[in-house]
Amino acid sequence: DNTRVLGMIKGDYQGTGGYLPNDQVKRLREAPNVKIIEQESMRIKIFQINNQRPPLNDVHVRRAISYAFDYDGFNKDILGGSVERNPVPIPNNMWGVPRDVKGYTYDIDKAKAELALAKVKVDRPLTIGYLQGFSQTEQAATVMANGLRKVGIETKLTSELWPAMVERMKKPETSPDLVVYWISTYYADPNNWIGEMFHSGQWGTFKASSFYKNPRVDELLDVALKSTDRKVRDKAYQDAARIVVDEAAGVWIYNTKYFGPWAKTLEGIRFSPIGNGQEM
């Protein structure tokens, strides 16, 4: 990050990726030769929970994990309010979102209550995977670990380069208990997120590393994918999202804002959430 920011300030680069730590964006805003293009994106930050591995196959353990993450502390304090809270597995600014679902909040008492309802005990440290080279994933993993410690769950943090983590996430036996990363806009349709993340037919891909399986959700996602009627699709995605959130199949943190640094001499730049400018 520091190398890219210095290169922009010195004029060695005319543009770089639009996802940087908040303090680095601030440095670039103050640079006389740099302009920041700010747009709400469709790139959600998540923890995938390995639903197939005990004790995470118990819904109450997963709900406890969901209540243990300090969403406001991460989004507002660590990231300085530079993101939007996104409590479901579809970006807020995409159709198919159930607006009545508020999602989970940071509540240690509720987390402990859920843990008490679990049929299995969390008798081992949970592994939390994050990505080398992406400091924000390490920060999120640390916030999660702190919350779980307050609930009485020990953790072990592990990091990998993205290609190595993708390889691990192909199988429930090798994937960490939790992995924090982002799902970008490969195409502008709810299936890009909830369909490819939580349909059991997608197991083996990096998006579906929750290894979640619910026949009713599979049915709804199939209906949504096959139909050409927007109303039918919208309802099916909303119904599927309600179930997935209720069963705490993952932890959904925020929807990204893009802060694209470009040289002031460049004109005519327009942001598209598809690809998030990363194809540059």
N, C-alpha and C positions, 0 to 999 in steps of 0.2 A: 504493500500500500504506500509506504513512504517513498519508495523509488518512483512510483507512478506520479505521485503528487508533486514531488520535486521536479520531475521531468515536465509536468504541465506548467509549473510556476516559471521554470527556466526557459520554456518555449521549445524544448526538445520534442515534445509531443503536442499534437493539435487536438487530441481527444483521447479519452480512456473510458473504461467501464463505469457505469453509473451507480455502482453499489460500493460505497466506501464507508468506513466508520464516520460517525457524526463529527468528530474533531477534525478529521481530514477534509470533510466537505466545508467546514468552517474556514479552514486555511485557504481553500480554493476560492471561496466567496470573497476573501480579502485580497486575492491576487489581482493586480490591475489588468492583466492580459487574459484572464479567464472568465467565462460566463457559465452559469449553472442553469441547465434546463430541468425544471422540476415538474414531474408528472406523477399521478397515481398510476401504479402499474397493476399487473395481475400476476404476482409472484408471491406465493404464500410460504411462510416459514412454519415448519412443522416438526414435531417429534413423531416418528413412526414407532409404535409399540409392537413388539414381537408377540402377537396374540396367541401363537401356538406353543410358547414356552411357559411352563409353570414357573412362578405363580401368576404370570401375566395373562394366563387363559381364564382367570377369574375376573369377571366384570367389576367387582368391587375394588380389586387391587388397581385396575386401570383407572377407575374413577378417583381413587385416592391419589394416584399420580397426577391426574388432571387438576385436582384441587391443590396440589403441592407446588405448582409453578406460579411465581410472582409475575403475572402478566403486566400489570401497571409498572412495577419496579423495573422490568426489562424494557418495555416499550417507551415509557415516559422518562424514566431516570437514566438508564444506561444509554438508550438510543435518543434521548432528548425529544421525544414526541415526533420523531421523523418517520414514523410508520403508523398504520391504522390497525387497530385491533380487529382480528378476523377469527371469529369463534367457530367457524364451520369449514369443512374441506372443499369449499368453492370460494373464490374471491368475492368480496363484498360487491364489487362493481360488475359482476357477471349475473345474468339471469339464472334461475334455478335455485337461488338461495332462499331458505325458509326464514323470513324476516322475524318470525316470532321466537326463534331459537337464540337465546342470549349466550349460550355456552357456559363454560366453567369459569369460576373466579378463584382467586387465591384465597383459600380458606383452610387453614391447618386443622381446625376443629372438625370440619366436614370430612377432610381427608382421613383423620383418625377414626371417625365414625364409620366411613366406608371400609376401612381396613379391618375394623372390628366385625363387620358383616361377612368378610371373606371366609370361604370354606377352607382355604389353604393359608399357611403362614409364610410370610416372606422371611425365609431362614438363610438367605445368602445375599451378598452384595449384588445389586443390579448394575450391569455394564451400560454405560452411556457413551455412544460413539459420536465423535464430532470430526470435522474435516480439517486436515492440516492446510495452512495457508489462508484460512477463513476465520479470522479472530472472533467474529461474531458468533460462530457456532460453538467455540470454546466458552465464550461468555454465557451463552444460553445453557450449555451443559453444566456449567458451574452453578448457575441460578437454580436449575433443576435439582442438582445434587444437594444444595443448601436446603431447599424446601423439603426434599425427601428425608434428609437427616432430622429435621424437626418433627417429621411424622414417625420417625423411628426406623427408617429404611436406610441402610448403608449402600454406598455406590462405589463404582470403580470407573473412572474415566479412561477412555481409549481413543486414540486418534489414528486416522489413516489418510493417505492421499485419496482423492476422489475415485480414481480407477480401482484402487485396492478395496475401498469401501463398497463400491458397486459389486465387485466380485463376491464379497462377503454377504451382501444383501440378497443374493440369488436364492439362498436356502435358509429356512428357519433354523436349521442346526448351526449355521455359522454366523448368522446375523446377530449383532449385539441386541441386548434387551430393548434399548431405545437408541434411535439414531436421529440426530437433528440436521436438517438440510432444507432446501427450498424446492418447490415445484413451480417451474416457470410456465409461460404461455407458449406451448408448442403449436397449439391451434385454439381459436377462441370459441370454445364450447365446454360446458360443464363436464363432459366426459373426459376432457384433458386432465381434470383433477379427480373428482370423486369416482368416475368410471374406471380409470386406470389405476387408482389407488386401492379401491375396496371391492372390486369384482374379483371373485376367487379365481377366475380364469386368467388373471393377469400375474399370478404368482411367478416368480423368477425374474421379474423386472425390478429396477430400482424404485419405481414409483409404488409398487405393491409390497414393500418390505414389511408391512404390518402383518402379512399372512392372515388377513381377516377372512372369515367365511361365514356368511349368513345367507341361506337360500332365498329369503324374502328380498334381501338387498340385491342379490344377483338377478332376481326376477325383475325388480323395478329398474335396474340399470340396463337390462336387456330391452325392456319396453321403451325406455328413453332413447336408447341407441338406434332401435329399428324404426321408430315412428318418425313421420315427417310433419306431424302436427305439433306446433310449438306449445300449445296448451297442455297436451298430453305429456310431452317431454318435461315441461316445467314442473308439473305436479309430481311426476315420477322422481325427478331429481330432488325435489323438496322432501318427499316422503322418505327417500333413501337417506338423505342427509340427517333427518330427524333420528332415524334408527341408529346410524353410525355414531352420531354425537351422544345419544343416550347410552350406547354401549361403550363409549369412550375408547373407540378403536385406535385413536391417536390423540395427539395434543396439538391444537391449532392455535398459533400465536398471533400472527399479524399478516397483513397485506402490505407489500413493499411500496414505497415511493421511490421513483427514479430521480436521482440527482446527477444528471449527465454533465460532466465537465468538458467544455469545448473552448478552443481558442476564440477570443472575441472577433477575430478576423473572419471566422467562418459564418456564413449566413444560410438560411433556408433549411435548417435542421429540424426535422419533425420526429417525435418519438412514437413508436408503435409498441404496444405491450407484447406482441408476438415476436419472440426472440429477445425482447427487452434490450434491444440495441447491442446485444452481445455478439451478433454476427459481424460487427465491425472488427 
